[in-house]
């Protein structure tokens, strides 16, 4: 076949590190191995019963046709009410577009805002898809590193130092994937002030906003000022909060003019999200929320288990997660040595030896902009967390695999 038949954008695209590790783990498991996966950010709970029942009823009631492109009026209103409740900023249905997952909502938001060559500031560590989506939309990702000592909350001064005359927007993610940390309200306020000062836009990825622990609180940048409210696209969805990853329902809340542009873009790509999923989404947002509180309480317990057990491993240092369901242990002290006879020079090497020798699936930190770390999701049961951490410790300290 002729050379270069694929587009340049595809040839330059980096595959998702989380999906790659998950596929390797699933292959090992399919071969009969007892694999413990810390790789995928997917709640290990079933979608709540009342949401399932709403979807079944929608099928019986004939929700089989196209809906309005941005979602049904009932769904958009439910989302607007949820955004208003959760962020403290006022949203109307006209400011909402429902899409096939929050990932696509982010992608459409970038498409709506970016011109070729414009820069997007991305605090590191970051979700692996942010830089690649920016590139796919013709933009240039500009990575700004945060300090582990400051719980990975990027400083406004560091953000400002990265701004050029080509900077268009900043992507924020709090609670954060992969750090498992929540931005302090004061830091969000300072970043909001900076956005107004430098006339920038913000995409605020708040998909984990319900997963906050202890005395931490969620602050949305859209609430900082009138300017921020008019220049922020807030992204959320059902996948994490309601254990609905496979249902594929996300959304944006944005100024009406931007929401209309995103609606237009969606009309030429996927069109509306699945009608049955929309019915389930309405039930999720308007129904009882006890299921969410139960999940949060369970994740709260698990963060202590994974934090304490990881810190008990020689050469591993892990900060306490304050949100989401991720731990991001620093494993750089293990680099340059050997584990079970295998040379480990980087986090990718470590994750490979963990999977090959101990059948533990974690994700290297490099694709997250965190090369000294690995990401471990604690969206798995407590027993598996304990066994996985025991295997990790035995492999590192004794060279014992499974």
matplotlib code that plots the C-alpha trace (Angstrom):
import matplotlib.pyplot as plt

x = [0.0, 1.3, 3.3, 1.5, -2.0, -3.2, -3.7, -0.8, -3.1, -3.7, 0.0, 1.0, -1.7, -0.6, -2.9, -4.5, -2.1, -4.9, -6.7, -3.4, -2.7, -6.3, -6.1, -2.9, -4.4, -7.6, -5.5, -3.6, -6.8, -8.4, -5.4, -6.4, -4.3, -5.5, -5.0, -5.8, -6.4, -5.8, -5.7, -9.1, -11.1, -14.4, -16.5, -16.9, -20.6, -23.7, -25.7, -28.4, -31.6, -33.9, -31.8, -31.9, -35.7, -36.1, -34.2, -36.3, -39.5, -38.2, -37.8, -41.4, -42.7, -41.2, -38.2, -36.8, -36.4, -34.0, -34.3, -33.3, -29.6, -28.5, -30.8, -34.4, -35.9, -36.4, -32.8, -31.3, -33.5, -32.4, -28.7, -29.2, -30.6, -27.8, -25.1, -26.7, -27.0, -23.4, -21.5, -23.4, -23.6, -26.9, -27.5, -30.5, -31.4, -30.3, -26.8, -26.6, -25.6, -25.7, -23.3, -22.0, -19.8, -17.8, -14.8, -16.7, -18.0, -14.4, -13.5, -16.4, -15.6, -12.0, -13.3, -15.7, -13.0, -9.6, -8.1, -5.1, -1.9, -3.7, -2.3, -4.0, -2.4, -2.7, -1.5, 0.4, -0.2, -3.1, -5.6, -3.9, -6.4, -6.1, -3.0, -4.0, -7.4, -5.9, -3.6, -6.5, -8.3, -5.3, -4.1, -0.8, -0.8, 1.4, 2.2, 2.7, 4.0, 2.6, 4.3, 3.8, 4.4, 1.3, -0.9, -0.5, -2.5, -0.8, 0.1, -1.5, 2.1, 3.2, 0.1, 0.7, 4.4, 3.2, 0.7, 1.7, -0.2, -1.3, -2.8, -6.6, -7.6, -6.8, -8.0, -8.7, -9.6, -10.6, -11.0, -8.1, -7.4, -4.7, -3.6, -6.7, -6.4, -8.9, -7.9, -8.3, -11.0, -8.5, -6.4, -9.4, -10.3, -6.8, -6.9, -10.3, -8.8, -6.0, -8.4, -10.1, -6.9, -5.5, -8.9, -8.7, -11.3, -11.5, -12.7, -13.4, -13.6, -15.7, -16.5, -15.4, -17.1, -19.1, -16.1, -14.6, -13.4, -12.9, -13.2, -12.3, -14.9, -15.5, -15.1, -16.1, -14.1, -17.4, -18.5, -15.4, -16.7, -19.1, -16.3, -15.5, -19.2, -19.2, -15.9, -16.0, -17.3, -18.1, -18.0, -19.6, -21.5, -23.2, -20.3, -18.5, -21.2, -23.8, -21.6, -22.8, -19.5, -20.9, -24.1, -22.1, -23.7, -21.8, -22.6, -21.4, -22.8, -21.6, -22.6, -25.6, -23.6, -21.0, -23.5, -25.2, -21.8, -21.2, -24.8, -24.0, -20.8, -22.6, -25.2, -22.5, -20.8, -22.8, -26.1, -28.0, -26.9, -28.9, -32.5, -32.6, -29.5, -31.1, -34.1, -31.6, -29.8, -33.0, -33.7, -30.1, -30.2, -33.7, -34.0, -32.7, -29.0, -28.4, -26.6, -24.0, -23.4, -22.9, -20.3, -18.5, -18.4, -16.9, -14.3, -13.5, -12.7, -10.6, -8.4, -7.1, -6.3, -4.4, -2.6, -1.4, -0.4, 1.5, 3.4, 4.4, 6.4, 10.1, 10.8, 7.1, 5.7, 2.0, 0.1, -3.5, -6.1, -8.7, -11.0, -11.8, -10.6, -7.0, -3.7, -0.5, 2.4, 5.9, 8.0, 11.2, 13.2, 12.8, 14.3, 17.8, 17.5, 16.3, 13.0, 12.7, 15.8, 14.3, 16.0, 13.6, 14.6, 11.2, 7.5, 6.8, 9.3, 7.8, 4.3, 5.5, 7.2, 4.3, 1.9, 4.3, 5.6, 2.8, -0.2, -1.0, -2.1, -1.2, -0.6, 2.8, 3.0, 4.7, 1.5, 0.0, 3.0, 4.1, 7.2, 8.1, 4.8, 2.3, -1.5, -3.5, -7.3, -9.0, -12.3, -12.0, -13.0, -11.1, -9.9, -8.4, -6.7, -5.2, -4.0, -2.7, -0.7, 0.7, 1.8, 3.4, 5.3, 6.5, 7.7, 9.6, 11.1, 11.5, 11.5, 8.5, 5.9, 2.8]
y = [0.0, 3.5, 5.2, 7.8, 6.8, 7.6, 11.2, 13.0, 13.6, 9.8, 9.0, 11.4, 10.4, 8.7, 5.8, 5.9, 4.5, 3.5, 1.6, -0.1, -1.3, -2.4, -4.5, -6.2, -7.0, -8.4, -10.6, -12.0, -12.6, -14.3, -16.7, -17.8, -15.6, -13.9, -10.3, -7.4, -4.2, -0.8, 0.6, 1.8, 4.7, 2.8, 2.4, -1.3, -0.7, -1.6, 1.2, 1.9, -0.1, 2.9, 4.1, 0.7, 0.6, 4.0, 2.7, -0.4, 1.7, 4.0, 1.0, -0.1, 3.4, 3.7, 5.9, 4.5, 7.6, 10.5, 13.2, 16.8, 17.0, 18.4, 16.1, 16.1, 19.2, 17.1, 15.9, 19.4, 20.9, 18.2, 18.8, 22.6, 22.1, 19.7, 22.1, 25.0, 22.9, 21.4, 24.5, 27.4, 29.1, 29.5, 27.4, 27.2, 24.4, 26.6, 26.5, 22.7, 20.2, 16.4, 14.2, 10.6, 10.9, 13.7, 12.9, 13.8, 16.9, 18.1, 17.3, 19.3, 22.2, 22.3, 22.2, 25.1, 27.4, 26.6, 27.9, 26.4, 27.1, 28.5, 27.4, 25.5, 25.4, 22.0, 21.6, 18.5, 15.8, 15.7, 13.2, 11.4, 12.6, 16.3, 17.0, 14.6, 16.2, 19.6, 18.5, 16.8, 20.2, 22.0, 23.5, 23.4, 21.9, 23.8, 21.8, 23.6, 21.4, 21.5, 20.6, 17.4, 19.4, 21.6, 18.5, 19.0, 22.2, 24.3, 27.8, 30.8, 32.3, 29.2, 29.5, 33.2, 32.6, 30.2, 32.6, 34.0, 36.0, 32.6, 31.3, 30.7, 28.7, 26.7, 23.2, 22.5, 19.2, 19.1, 16.6, 15.4, 12.3, 11.2, 12.9, 12.2, 15.7, 18.6, 22.1, 24.5, 27.1, 29.9, 28.6, 28.3, 31.9, 33.1, 31.1, 32.7, 36.1, 35.3, 34.2, 37.5, 39.5, 37.7, 37.3, 33.5, 30.8, 27.7, 24.2, 22.9, 19.1, 18.4, 14.7, 13.7, 16.6, 14.2, 12.2, 14.5, 13.3, 14.7, 18.4, 19.2, 21.1, 21.5, 25.0, 25.6, 28.3, 29.4, 30.9, 33.1, 36.1, 37.2, 37.0, 33.4, 32.4, 33.8, 32.2, 28.7, 25.5, 23.1, 19.4, 16.6, 13.4, 10.3, 7.8, 8.2, 9.6, 7.0, 4.1, 4.5, 4.3, 2.2, 4.2, 7.1, 10.3, 13.5, 17.2, 20.8, 23.9, 27.0, 30.5, 30.1, 31.2, 28.6, 25.9, 26.6, 26.2, 22.9, 21.8, 22.7, 20.7, 17.7, 17.8, 17.0, 14.3, 12.0, 13.8, 13.1, 10.7, 7.4, 8.1, 5.2, 6.6, 10.0, 8.5, 6.8, 10.1, 11.9, 9.2, 9.5, 13.3, 13.6, 10.4, 9.4, 10.3, 7.8, 5.6, 8.3, 8.8, 5.1, 5.0, 8.0, 6.5, 3.3, 5.1, 7.1, 3.9, 2.5, 5.6, 4.9, 1.3, 2.0, 5.1, 3.2, 0.0, 1.8, 3.9, 0.6, -0.4, 0.4, 3.1, 4.1, 7.4, 8.2, 11.3, 10.9, 11.2, 13.9, 13.3, 11.1, 7.4, 7.5, 7.3, 8.6, 7.1, 8.4, 5.4, 7.2, 5.6, 2.3, 3.5, 2.4, -0.9, -4.4, -6.0, -9.8, -9.7, -7.0, -3.6, -0.8, 2.6, 4.4, 4.0, 2.2, -0.5, -0.7, -1.2, -3.9, -5.9, -5.4, -6.9, -9.6, -10.8, -10.0, -9.7, -6.2, -3.7, 0.0, 2.8, 4.5, 8.1, 9.3, 9.7, 11.8, 14.1, 12.5, 10.3, 9.7, 8.2, 5.5, 5.8, 3.3, 3.4, 2.3, 1.7, -1.9, -3.8, -3.5, -7.1, -6.7, -3.5, -5.3, -8.3, -6.1, -4.0, -7.1, -8.4, -5.1, -5.1, -8.7, -8.1, -5.0, -6.1, -9.8, -10.3, -12.6, -12.8, -14.9]
z = [0.0, -0.8, 1.8, 3.9, 2.9, 6.5, 7.4, 9.3, 12.3, 12.7, 12.2, 14.9, 17.3, 20.5, 21.6, 25.1, 27.7, 30.0, 27.3, 26.2, 29.7, 30.1, 26.9, 28.1, 31.5, 29.8, 27.5, 30.5, 32.4, 29.3, 29.4, 32.9, 35.0, 38.2, 37.2, 39.6, 37.6, 38.9, 35.3, 34.3, 35.8, 35.9, 39.1, 40.1, 40.9, 38.9, 37.4, 40.1, 39.7, 39.2, 36.3, 34.6, 35.1, 33.5, 30.4, 30.2, 30.4, 27.7, 25.4, 26.2, 25.8, 22.3, 22.7, 19.5, 17.3, 16.9, 19.5, 19.2, 18.5, 21.8, 23.8, 24.8, 26.5, 29.6, 29.7, 29.1, 31.8, 34.2, 33.3, 33.7, 37.2, 38.2, 36.9, 38.8, 42.0, 41.7, 40.6, 42.1, 38.7, 37.0, 33.8, 31.5, 29.1, 26.2, 27.6, 27.7, 25.0, 25.8, 23.9, 23.7, 26.8, 28.5, 26.4, 23.2, 25.0, 25.6, 22.0, 20.7, 23.1, 21.7, 18.1, 18.9, 20.3, 18.7, 15.5, 13.9, 16.0, 19.0, 22.4, 25.2, 28.6, 30.3, 33.9, 34.5, 35.6, 33.1, 31.7, 28.8, 26.1, 26.6, 24.6, 21.8, 21.5, 21.3, 18.5, 16.6, 16.7, 15.3, 18.5, 20.4, 23.9, 26.4, 29.5, 32.8, 35.6, 39.2, 42.4, 44.3, 47.5, 46.6, 46.0, 42.3, 42.2, 39.5, 40.6, 39.0, 38.6, 36.6, 34.4, 33.7, 32.8, 30.1, 28.5, 25.1, 22.5, 21.0, 24.2, 23.8, 26.8, 29.9, 30.7, 34.4, 36.0, 39.6, 41.2, 39.1, 37.0, 37.5, 40.7, 42.8, 44.2, 44.6, 43.8, 46.8, 46.3, 46.7, 43.9, 41.6, 42.5, 41.6, 38.3, 37.5, 38.2, 35.8, 33.1, 33.3, 33.4, 30.3, 28.5, 28.2, 28.0, 30.3, 29.8, 33.3, 33.4, 36.5, 35.8, 39.3, 41.2, 43.4, 44.5, 47.2, 50.6, 54.0, 54.5, 50.9, 48.7, 45.0, 43.6, 39.9, 38.1, 36.4, 39.8, 40.3, 38.3, 35.6, 33.1, 34.1, 33.8, 30.3, 29.3, 30.9, 29.4, 32.2, 31.3, 33.3, 32.7, 34.1, 33.7, 37.0, 39.4, 38.5, 37.3, 33.8, 31.8, 29.0, 28.6, 27.1, 28.3, 28.9, 28.6, 28.5, 30.2, 28.4, 27.3, 25.0, 21.9, 22.5, 23.3, 20.0, 18.2, 19.9, 19.0, 15.3, 15.4, 16.9, 14.3, 11.7, 13.7, 16.1, 16.2, 19.5, 22.2, 22.3, 23.2, 25.7, 27.4, 27.7, 29.5, 31.9, 32.4, 33.4, 36.0, 37.3, 37.7, 39.0, 41.0, 44.5, 45.1, 47.9, 45.4, 44.9, 48.6, 49.0, 46.3, 47.7, 51.2, 49.8, 47.8, 50.9, 52.8, 49.9, 49.6, 53.1, 52.3, 49.1, 50.6, 53.7, 51.9, 49.1, 51.6, 53.3, 50.2, 50.1, 47.5, 47.1, 48.4, 47.9, 48.9, 50.2, 47.5, 48.3, 45.3, 42.3, 42.8, 41.8, 43.7, 42.0, 43.9, 43.3, 42.4, 41.1, 44.0, 42.2, 39.0, 38.1, 40.0, 39.2, 40.3, 39.9, 37.7, 35.4, 35.0, 35.8, 34.4, 34.2, 35.2, 31.9, 32.9, 36.4, 35.1, 32.7, 35.4, 37.8, 35.2, 33.9, 37.3, 39.8, 37.5, 38.7, 36.1, 36.8, 34.3, 33.6, 34.6, 31.4, 29.3, 32.1, 32.3, 35.5, 34.7, 38.3, 39.1, 38.2, 38.3, 40.3, 40.3, 43.5, 41.7, 42.7, 45.8, 49.0, 48.9, 45.5, 46.6, 49.6, 47.5, 44.7, 47.1, 48.9, 45.5, 44.7, 48.1, 47.7, 44.2, 45.0, 48.4, 47.8, 44.1, 44.5, 41.7, 41.3]

ax = plt.figure().add_subplot(projection="3d")
ax.plot(x, y, z, "-o")
ax.set_aspect("equal")
plt.show()
